[in-house]
Amino acid sequence: MTDSSFVPLTAIDCTIPALLIDRNAPLDVLHANAAARVLAVTQLMESFSSREVQEADSVDLKHLAIVSAQLLRDGCDLMDVLGWRLRPV
């Protein structure tokens, strides 16, 4: 991990990141943000799993996959920072 107080989200690869995680944020805030993203994907997948796949448009499926991947990557990035903070020094 770098010495910077902010860690960029990695879901979107760009040279200058616009969305950052404050690695000094309280642990409960890091956890709440990670949990919110994982819960959003879980609810999205639960809604999606109750539909017939044959009715789904391929563009819609791609959009769902992109959104799910971005939310999960954000959640993983937050959990990484949380893990770094919980490790003994």
ABEGO torsion letter per residue (X at the ends): XBABABBBBAABBBABBABBBBAABBAAAAAAAAAAAAAAAAAAAAAAAABBAAABBAAAAAAAAAAAAAAAAAAAAAAAAAAAAABBX
